[in-house]
């Protein structure tokens, strides 16, 4: 398959070397995917927010010659940061049988990729416009006054009407808990497991990980410092963490940084944060060990077992994961797929009719009415340059609002029931042994797995009141590592026997 590479860097914060890096990644991607690169189009020191890019426009024009089938970019924001231009030029390429693919963003080339592309493009445009606004505003002046200059507000704070930081009484205790656990010797894994088991979220609404925890522990705002672009103002922000606790955590971080890095775990525990002990309701965590023959074994173990607070037996990793994968595939019946598809499309339609969109459409109708009235004045014989100029102004307003409507509508993917059904059916027919497939299946559909002594209960994200029926299945042992084959009497609970 023939492809061309489009690369670009903007003049604000990138250099010529960034082109070399983009090309290197793109050529490696093309080689790994058996694509033949027949040309390069490179724009230097030109922003992605404009379509006045010579090489970009030449590439669009050359797509009419049908010499290539795909445009390969380092990331989607290299193609365009403006969502309106993005939509228009991608449509032009599609007319010529050409699609845009990203070397760094793993986006499926089917209907399911529409959702991911929509999110990435929206983030790219937001980043570009937000950066521009920040440059134009007097941010340094705001910083001198300890006023928020925008960006992500750290967990535990909110910005008041005075544009200053205030303590969020609801989320600040989470911050305190993190610092206290870290200062008392809990491992990073312990902290993450605790936070996620409590269903706490980061300020962006994601699950906690090492990076999010380290950033919080190192954030001086929690110790009362306003920090911006090298400027530090003591007591410029209300203090969530006192001096002693904050300094103790900094010392531990420095000590751990000097310690030899721990070897990364070879095993990937797919049920982490989703699997819980049926005896004490605590999270179960992945562990590994070696037997007498030095063969490595991987298990899930209740967190309270080493503390002698629970005597729940460990359960083999592959054994329990195979059961969950097997049963989750069975949940994807035609009936369930149909039901979920309808709900997803219904939700998308509800979200697509936003207040902003309603307002824009109302404004569009108002302008149409105004143009009609002005045209009627012209038809009555009252011709004047003023009226003609007014009509042209209204037409320009109308064009701008139509662009805004397109952008607003693009925020929610245009999904159909058939598209969603195809997406879910792909999960049902995936490769049982493919680790990426297994991980995706669990992440998308499995909400919680509860392991008792003699049975297993799986709660699904798509579960409803009709799903609460039990399986009755007996397993002989864990040694065979074969998933059970239950009599199909329900969806979410399986009997275990060791």
C-alpha positions in Angstrom: 0.0 0.0 0.0 1.4 3.4 -1.0 1.5 6.2 1.6 2.9 9.7 1.9 4.3 11.3 5.1 3.2 14.7 6.2 5.4 16.4 8.8 5.2 19.9 10.4 6.7 21.9 13.2 5.4 25.3 14.4 7.8 28.2 15.0 6.8 28.7 18.7 8.4 25.9 20.5 9.9 23.4 18.0 13.0 23.2 15.9 14.2 21.7 12.6 15.3 18.5 14.5 11.6 17.7 15.3 11.0 17.0 11.6 13.8 14.4 11.6 12.2 12.8 14.7 8.7 12.7 13.1 10.1 11.2 9.9 12.0 8.5 11.8 9.0 7.4 13.7 6.8 7.5 10.5 9.2 5.4 8.5 9.5 2.8 11.3 5.7 2.6 11.5 5.4 2.2 7.7 8.0 -0.5 7.7 6.3 -2.4 10.5 2.9 -2.2 8.7 4.2 -3.0 5.2 3.5 0.4 3.8 5.5 1.9 0.9 6.4 5.5 1.4 6.4 7.3 -2.0 6.8 10.9 -0.9 7.2 13.5 1.9 5.4 16.8 2.4 7.0 19.0 5.0 6.0 22.4 6.3 8.5 24.2 8.5 7.8 26.9 11.1 4.0 27.0 10.3 1.2 26.6 12.8 -1.3 23.8 12.5 -4.1 26.3 13.3 -3.9 27.6 9.7 -4.5 25.9 6.4 -2.2 28.3 4.6 0.6 25.6 4.5 2.1 25.2 1.0 3.2 21.5 1.3 -0.1 20.6 3.0 -2.2 22.1 0.2 0.1 20.5 -2.4 -0.5 17.1 -0.7 -4.3 17.7 -0.7 -4.2 18.6 -4.4 -1.9 15.6 -5.3 -4.4 13.2 -3.6 -6.6 13.7 -6.7 -3.9 11.8 -8.8 -4.7 8.6 -6.9 -1.0 7.8 -6.3 -1.3 7.1 -2.6 -4.0 5.7 -0.3 -3.0 7.0 3.1 -1.4 10.1 4.7 0.9 9.1 7.5 1.5 11.7 10.3 3.5 11.5 13.5 0.4 12.6 15.5 -3.0 13.7 14.4 -2.3 17.3 15.5 0.5 17.5 12.9 -2.3 17.3 10.2 -4.3 20.2 11.7 -5.1 21.7 15.1 -8.3 23.4 13.8 -11.2 21.0 13.9 -13.1 22.7 11.1 -10.1 22.6 8.7 -9.5 19.0 9.9 -13.0 18.0 8.9 -13.0 19.8 5.6 -9.6 18.5 4.4 -10.2 14.9 5.6 -13.4 15.0 3.6 -11.5 16.1 0.5 -9.0 13.3 1.0 -11.8 10.7 1.5 -13.3 11.8 -1.8 -10.0 10.8 -3.4 -9.8 7.5 -1.5 -7.2 8.7 1.0 -7.3 8.4 4.8 -5.1 9.9 7.5 -3.3 7.6 10.0 -1.2 8.3 13.0 2.2 6.6 13.8 2.0 7.3 17.5 -1.7 7.1 18.4 -3.0 3.5 18.3 -6.4 4.2 16.5 -8.3 1.3 14.9 -9.1 1.8 11.3 -12.8 1.0 11.7 -15.9 2.5 13.2 -14.6 2.2 16.8 -11.7 4.5 15.9 -14.2 7.4 15.3 -14.6 7.9 19.1 -10.9 8.0 19.8 -10.1 10.3 16.8 -12.9 12.7 18.0 -11.3 13.0 21.4 -7.8 13.4 20.2 -8.7 16.1 17.7 -10.8 18.0 20.3 -7.8 17.9 22.7 -5.4 19.1 20.0 -7.6 22.1 19.2 -8.1 22.9 22.9 -4.3 22.8 23.5 -3.6 25.1 20.6 -6.2 27.7 21.5 -5.5 27.5 25.2 -1.8 28.0 24.6 -2.6 31.0 22.4 -4.9 32.6 25.0 -2.3 32.1 27.8 0.4 33.9 25.7 -1.9 36.8 25.0 -3.1 37.3 28.6 -1.0 39.0 31.2 -0.2 35.8 33.0 2.9 37.1 34.8 0.8 39.9 36.3 -1.7 37.3 37.6 1.1 35.2 39.0 2.4 38.2 41.0 -1.0 38.4 42.6 -1.2 34.6 43.2 -4.2 34.5 40.8 -4.8 31.3 38.8 -3.4 31.5 35.3 -5.5 28.6 34.0 -4.5 25.0 33.4 -5.4 22.0 35.5 -6.3 22.7 39.1 -4.6 20.2 41.5 -6.8 17.8 43.4 -7.9 19.3 46.7 -8.3 22.8 45.4 -10.8 24.8 43.4 -10.7 28.3 42.0 -13.1 30.8 43.5 -14.8 33.8 42.1 -11.7 35.8 43.1 -9.7 33.6 40.8 -7.6 32.4 43.7 -7.0 28.9 45.1 -9.3 27.6 47.8 -9.4 24.2 49.6 -11.9 21.8 48.3 -13.2 20.2 51.5 -14.5 17.1 49.6 -11.2 16.1 47.8 -8.6 17.6 50.1 -8.8 14.6 52.5 -7.7 12.3 49.6 -4.5 14.4 49.3 -3.8 14.2 53.0 -4.3 10.4 53.0 -1.8 10.1 50.1 0.9 12.1 52.0 0.2 10.2 55.3 0.4 6.8 53.7 3.6 7.6 51.9 5.2 9.1 55.0 4.4 6.0 57.0 6.2 3.6 54.7 3.4 2.4 52.4 4.6 1.5 48.9 3.4 3.3 45.9 1.5 0.1 44.9 -0.2 0.1 48.3 -1.3 3.7 47.9 -2.6 3.2 44.3 -4.5 0.0 45.2 -6.1 1.8 48.1 -7.2 4.8 46.1 -8.5 2.8 43.2 -10.3 0.3 45.5 -12.1 3.3 47.1 -13.0 4.5 43.6 -11.2 7.8 44.1 -10.2 9.6 40.9 -7.5 12.0 39.8 -8.5 15.6 39.1 -8.9 14.5 35.4 -11.3 11.7 36.4 -8.8 8.9 35.8 -7.6 6.1 38.0 -4.4 6.8 40.0 -1.0 5.6 38.9 2.6 6.2 39.9 3.0 9.3 37.8 -0.1 11.0 39.3 1.0 10.2 42.8 4.6 11.4 42.3 3.3 14.7 40.8 1.1 15.2 43.9 3.8 14.4 46.4 6.2 16.9 44.7 3.6 19.7 44.3 4.6 22.6 46.5 1.1 24.1 46.2 0.0 21.5 48.8 2.5 23.1 51.2 1.2 26.6 50.6 3.4 27.8 47.8 2.1 29.6 44.7 4.4 28.4 41.9 4.5 29.7 38.4 7.3 29.8 35.8 10.1 29.9 38.4 8.2 32.2 40.7 7.4 30.9 44.2 5.3 32.8 46.7 5.1 31.4 50.3 1.6 31.3 51.7 0.3 32.3 48.2 -2.0 29.2 48.3 -3.9 27.8 51.3 -2.0 25.0 52.9 -3.4 21.4 52.8 -0.2 19.6 54.0 1.7 21.0 57.0 5.5 21.6 56.8 6.6 18.5 58.8 4.5 16.0 56.7 5.5 17.6 53.4 9.2 17.7 54.2 9.1 14.1 55.4 7.6 13.0 52.1 10.3 14.9 50.2 13.0 13.2 52.1 11.6 9.8 51.4 11.2 10.6 47.7 14.9 11.7 47.5 16.0 8.5 49.3 13.9 6.3 47.0 15.2 8.1 43.9 18.8 7.2 44.9 17.8 3.5 45.6 18.4 1.0 42.8 15.4 0.8 40.5 13.3 -2.3 41.1 13.0 -4.7 38.2 9.7 -4.3 36.5 7.2 -7.2 36.9 7.2 -9.6 34.0 3.6 -10.6 34.6 0.7 -8.4 33.7 -2.2 -8.8 36.1 -5.2 -8.0 34.0 -7.7 -8.0 37.0 -5.7 -5.4 39.1 -8.1 -2.9 40.7 -11.1 -5.1 39.7 -10.6 -8.2 41.7 -11.8 -8.4 45.4 -11.8 -10.9 48.3 -15.2 -12.3 49.0 -14.2 -12.9 52.7 -13.1 -9.4 53.8 -14.0 -7.2 50.8 -10.4 -6.1 50.4 -8.7 -5.8 47.1 -6.7 -8.7 45.8 -3.3 -8.0 44.3 -1.0 -9.9 41.9 2.0 -11.7 43.3 4.6 -14.1 41.9 6.9 -16.8 43.3 8.9 -19.9 42.4 8.2 -23.5 43.2 10.7 -26.2 44.1 11.5 -26.8 40.5 12.2 -23.0 40.2 9.3 -22.6 37.9 7.6 -19.2 38.3 4.0 -19.0 39.4 1.7 -16.0 39.4 -1.3 -15.6 41.8 -3.8 -13.1 43.1 -3.8 -12.7 46.9 -5.9 -10.8 49.3 -4.2 -7.7 50.6 -5.1 -8.6 54.2 -3.6 -12.1 54.1 0.1 -11.0 54.8 -1.3 -9.0 57.7 -3.1 -12.1 59.0 -6.4 -10.2 58.8 -7.8 -12.7 56.3 -7.2 -16.4 55.5 -8.5 -16.4 51.9 -6.4 -18.8 49.8 -4.5 -17.4 46.8 -5.8 -18.2 43.4 -3.7 -18.8 40.2 -3.6 -15.8 37.9 -4.0 -17.6 34.6 -6.8 -19.8 36.0 -9.0 -16.9 37.2 -8.3 -14.6 34.2 -9.3 -17.4 31.8 -12.6 -17.8 33.6 -13.3 -14.1 33.5 -12.4 -13.8 29.8 -14.4 -16.9 28.9 -17.5 -15.7 30.8 -17.2 -12.1 29.6 -17.3 -13.3 26.0 -20.5 -15.2 26.8 -22.1 -12.0 28.0 -21.9 -10.5 24.5 -25.0 -12.3 23.2 -26.9 -10.9 20.3 -29.6 -9.7 22.7 -27.1 -7.8 25.0 -25.2 -6.3 22.0 -28.5 -5.0 20.6 -29.5 -3.5 23.9 -26.1 -1.9 24.6 -25.9 -0.5 21.1 -29.3 1.2 21.4 -28.4 2.7 24.8 -25.1 4.0 23.5 -26.7 5.7 20.4 -29.5 7.1 22.6 -26.9 8.6 25.0 -24.9 10.1 22.1 -28.0 11.7 20.7 -28.8 13.2 24.1 -25.3 14.5 24.6 -25.1 15.9 21.0 -28.0 18.3 21.7 -26.0 20.5 24.0 -27.1 23.9 25.3 -24.3 25.5 23.2 -25.6 23.7 20.1 -29.2 24.8 20.8 -28.0 28.4 21.2 -26.0 28.3 18.0 -28.9 26.9 16.0 -31.2 29.6 17.5 -28.7 32.3 16.5 -28.4 30.8 13.0 -32.2 31.0 12.6 -32.2 34.6 13.8 -29.6 35.5 11.2 -31.5 33.7 8.4 -34.6 35.7 9.4 -32.6 39.0 9.4 -31.1 38.2 5.9 -34.6 37.4 4.6 -35.9 40.7 5.9 -33.1 42.7 4.3 -33.6 40.9 1.0 -37.3 41.9 1.1 -36.3 45.5 1.6 -34.1 45.3 -1.5 -36.9 43.6 -3.5 -39.2 46.5 -2.5 -36.9 48.8 -4.5 -35.1 50.5 -1.6 -31.6 49.7 -2.8 -28.7 51.2 -0.9 -25.1 50.4 -0.2 -25.9 50.3 3.5 -28.4 47.4 3.1 -26.1 45.5 0.7 -23.2 45.8 3.2 -25.5 44.7 6.0 -26.5 41.6 4.1 -22.8 40.8 3.5 -22.1 41.2 7.2 -25.0 38.9 8.1 -23.7 36.3 5.6 -20.3 36.4 7.2 -21.9 35.9 10.7 -23.9 33.0 9.3 -20.8 31.3 7.9 -19.0 31.7 11.3 -21.9 30.2 13.2 -22.2 27.3 10.7 -18.5 26.6 11.4 -19.1 26.6 15.2 -22.1 24.3 14.7 -19.9 21.8 12.8 -17.2 21.9 15.5 -19.8 21.5 18.3 -21.5 18.5 16.5 -18.1 16.9 16.0 -17.6 16.7 19.8 -20.0 13.8 19.9 -19.3 11.0 17.5 -22.0 10.3 15.0 -22.7 6.7 16.0 -25.3 4.4 14.6 -26.7 1.2 16.2 -24.9 -0.8 13.4 -21.6 0.8 14.1 -21.8 0.1 17.9 -23.0 -3.5 17.2 -20.0 -4.1 14.9 -17.7 -2.7 17.6 -19.1 -5.1 20.3 -19.1 -8.1 17.9 -15.4 -7.6 17.3 -14.9 -8.2 21.1 -17.0 -11.4 20.9 -14.9 -12.9 18.1 -11.4 -11.7 19.3 -8.4 -14.0 19.8 -8.6 -15.6 23.2 -4.8 -15.7 23.6 -4.0 -12.2 22.4 -2.9 -10.2 25.5 -4.1 -6.9 24.0 -7.5 -8.4 23.3 -7.8 -9.9 26.8 -6.8 -6.6 28.4 -9.3 -4.6 26.3 -12.2 -7.0 26.9 -11.7 -6.8 30.7 -11.2 -3.0 30.7 -14.3 -2.3 28.7 -16.8 -4.7 30.2 -15.7 -6.0 33.6 -16.5 -3.8 36.5 -15.7 -6.0 39.5 -14.7 -9.6 40.2 -15.4 -11.0 43.7 -13.7 -14.3 44.7 -15.2 -16.4 47.5 -14.0 -19.8 48.7 -16.3 -21.7 46.4 -17.6 -19.3 43.9 -16.8 -16.3 41.7 -19.1 -13.3 41.0 -18.5 -11.0 38.0 -20.2 -7.6 37.8 -20.3 -6.1 34.3 -20.4 -2.5 33.2 -23.3 -3.4 30.9 -25.2 -5.3 33.6 -28.8 -4.6 34.3 -31.5 -6.1 36.5 -31.9 -9.0 34.1 -28.3 -10.0 34.5 -28.5 -11.1 38.1 -28.8 -14.9 37.5 -26.4 -17.5 38.8 -24.3 -20.1 37.0 -24.0 -23.5 38.7 -20.6 -24.9 37.8 -18.1 -27.2 39.5 -14.3 -26.9 38.9 -12.1 -29.8 39.8 -8.9 -27.9 40.4 -6.7 -24.9 39.4 -3.9 -27.1 38.0 -5.4 -27.6 34.6 -5.8 -23.9 34.0 -8.9 -24.5 31.8 -11.8 -22.1 32.1 -15.1 -23.7 33.1 -17.9 -24.6 30.8 -21.0 -23.8 32.8 -24.6 -24.7 32.0 -26.0 -21.4 30.6 -28.4 -20.3 33.2 -27.3 -16.7 33.6 -24.6 -14.1 33.4 -22.6 -13.3 36.4 -21.8 -15.9 39.1 -19.8 -19.2 38.9 -19.4 -21.9 41.5 -15.7 -22.9 42.2 -14.3 -26.1 43.7 -10.6 -26.6 44.4 
